């Protein structure tokens, strides 16, 4: 915990703690992805699309917390590498959906265990119930705002 007010009390600084943990997780995931030349944000797109449902660009941007122009560049690179493809939505031709290609699915299947191992290692300092609680609380913080 980090010192807070001048009273000598210890205060938890959410912004600092989350930032430190996110940087550590990202650094470790980047190491796992390095052989495939993927960034963490590219992995996040691939992992989201692994549900095979197809996602809009705005939905992907919201899910992985990147601005629209950044996401466009990420998806363009993934399209160029034949990892994902875009299709017009059959229900609304004005919308474009992004899907994993067969190559993208193979990348996901190959890298998913490596990323899961990184996550498990990070959570291993907690007992299993605490790890589940942490993930549940973080999910609530991420979706309730």
PyMOL commands that set and color helices and strands:
alter all, ss='L'
color gray80, all
select helices_A, chain A and resi 14-36+40-49+57-64+68-80+102-123+128-143
alter helices_A, ss='H'
color red, helices_A
select strands_A, chain A and resi 2-3+10-11+55-56+84-88+96-100
alter strands_A, ss='S'
color yellow, strands_A
deselect
rebuild
show_as cartoon
